[in-house]
Amino acid sequence: MKSLSSHFSLAVLLGAMAVSAHAQEFKAGFVNTDRIFREASTAKAAQSKLEQEFSKREKELIDQGNSLKSASEKFEREAPTMAESQRVSRQRQLVDQDREFQRKRREFQEDLNSRKNEELAQVLERANKVVKQVAESEKYDVILQEAVYINPKYDITDKVIKALNGGGK
């Protein structure tokens, strides 16, 4: 449905451009938000902040996963020589440890995704302000953020990244 509405919107936009071309020059631009998320200093700073914020938890998870793997391997080696009750008890412990590990890993991933979305939303908000400033100062009629194809001469992503890196004048 989104695709159909975006095609319709693009058709209307192109029609409007054709009609207005006779009356006055229509100025359109394009911004690649993926490039902004990769190249803008604000996006890089957000990524660095996230890495710093979550690196300790990630290391703890890796250590816990390695410990669980070692304990499982040790159990596999020793299981044939264990008494039945001891084997069942150790197996239950390993299952409980694995369940706890999986829970912590899920929580970590959810927290990371949530924070990543928050940070990217802030970057996008700043970028949109800069796009608006560029559009107003250079008298653009429309700036698109998603398109199937854009002629590179309409791409203003570099201007937006430079403005974001320069403090978003």
N, C-alpha and C positions, 0 to 999 in steps of 0.2 A: 504494500500500500504506500509506504514511504517513497519507494522508487517511482511509482506512478505519479504521485503528487509532485515529486521533484522534477520529473520530466515535464509535467504540465506547467509547473512554475517556470522552468527554463524556457519552454515554448512561449509562454506569455511574456517573459523577459525579452526574448529575442524579437518577438513581435513588437514590443514597445520600443526596443532599440531601433528597429527598422523604421517605424513611424516617426520616432523622434529624430532620426538621422536627418530627415528632411528639414525639420524645424531648427534643430541645434545639434551640436556634437554631444554624443552620449559617452560618458567615460566610465568604464568598468574595470575592476581589478579583482585579483584573486590572492588569497592567503592560504598557504599550506600549514595547517595547524600541527600536523605531524612533525614537520621540520622545526617549527617553533619549540615543540616539546623536546626535540633532540638537541637543538643548537643554541637556544637562547640561554643566557647566563642565569636567568631566574629559574629556568627549568633544571639546569645542571645543579644549581644550588639546592633546589628542592630534592633532587635525587640524592645528593650528598647528605642532606639532612636526614632523609629516610634511612640511608645506609648506616649512618651514625646511630640513629635512634633504635634500629632493629638488629644491629650486628651482634650485640651481646646475647640477645635471645636466640638468634639464629645459631650462634656458636654453641650455646647450651643445648639446643635441639640436636645439632650434629653430634655433639658428645654423647648425649643420651641415646641417640640412634645407634652409634657405634658400640656403646656399652651393652645395649640390648642385643645387638647382633652377636657380640662376643659371648654373652651369656647364653644365647640360643645355640651357638656352635658348641660351647662347652657342654650344654645339656645333651645335645645330639651325640657327642662323643661318650659321655658318661652314662646315658640312659640305659644301655644294655646291662650294665653292672649294678644298677641301683635296685633297691627293694621297691616293690610296687607302690607302697604308700609314699615313699620318698619321691619317686618319679612323678606321681600324680600331683603331689604338693608343689614340686618345682615347676611342673608344667602349668599349674594354676597361677603360680607367681609370674611366670613369663607372660601368660595371657593377660594378666592384670597390668603388668608393666607396659606391654604393647598397647593396650587400650588407653592407658594414661598418656603414652607417647603420642598416639594418634590424636587424642583430644588436644594436647598441647600444640601439636603441629597444625591442626585445624584452626585453633584460636589464633595462633601466630599468623597464619595466612589471611584470616579474616581481618585481624588488626592491621596488617600490612596493606591489604587492599583498601581498607577504609581510609587509612592515612594517605595512601597514594592518591586516592580520588580527591581528598581534601586539598592536597598540595597542587595537583594538576588543575583543580578548579580555580585556585588562586592564580596560577600562572595564566590560565585561559582568561580570567577576568582582567588581569593586567594587559594581556595581549589584545583583548577586545577594545580596551580603552585606547591603546596605542593605534589600533586599526582605525578607530573612529577619528582620532586626531589626524592621522595621515589622510584619511578620506576627506575630512573637512578642509585641511590645509591645502590639499592638492585638487580639490573640487571633483572628487569622484561621485558618480551618481549611485553606484552600487559596488559593494565588495562581497564576493562569494567566498565561502570557506570550504565547500564541497563541490566537486565537479568531476565528471568522468574524464574530460580533457580540457585543458586550458593552454592557449598559445602562450609561450613563455614571456612574450612582451607585456602581458597583462598581470604577470606574477609580481606582487609587491612584498613577498615574504621577506626578502633581504632588507628592505627598508624597515619593516616592522621589527625584525630581529635586531638591527642596528639601533633602532630607537629604544627597544627594551633593554639592550645591553648598555646603552648610554644613559639609562635612568628614565626612559620613557618621557622625554621632554614634552 
